[in-house]
Amino acid sequence: MNESNIDWILAIACFLAGIGIGALCYHLLNANVARNQKVRQRLAETELELNQVKDALNDHFAKAADLASSIQRQSHELEHHLAQGADRLVDDLQLKRRLHGNNDEDAEEIDVPQVPRDYADGNQGTLAEDYGIRKRKDEQESVTPPPRY
């Protein structure tokens, strides 16, 4: 064999090896591109689904707000109707005041619960054993409270 043939064979072998290495690199890089394209497609689908859910949620709350305002309006209409009917039909002044919302006298009559306290009334201290116990008139002087420790 000639040396020129060896050069040609070596050149052809390098060319074929280059083609093989190039095809392998293309395959590896193309697999990442295809995977990235699938991920992009899934991302676009999930964004579309999220936008649809947001739109549905906005519609839901808008309808709920409309229904609440409708209920409120109907409640005011009912109250107004009852007040007009009371003016025409009821003779009881106290009932008319209740229907019109003038509960100033009723508010004073209602016993408002007191705020809990961490002390007792009187001069026996904050932790008196006999606080809240009612005594009979004849036992007030004869019964002494239990000793404190």
Sequence and secondary structure as in RCSB ss.txt:
>XXXX:A:sequence
MNESNIDWILAIACFLAGIGIGALCYHLLNANVARNQKVRQRLAETELELNQVKDALNDHFAKAADLASSIQRQS
HELEHHLAQGADRLVDDLQLKRRLHGNNDEDAEEIDVPQVPRDYADGNQGTLAEDYGIRKRKDEQESVTPPPRY
>XXXX:A:secstr
  HHHHHHHHHHHHHHHHHHHHHHHHHHHHHHHHHHHHHHHHHHHHHHHHHHHHHHHHHHHHHHHHHHHHHHHHH
HHHHHHHHHHHHHH   HHHHHHHHT  HHHHHHS       SS SSSS TT TTTT    TTTTTT       
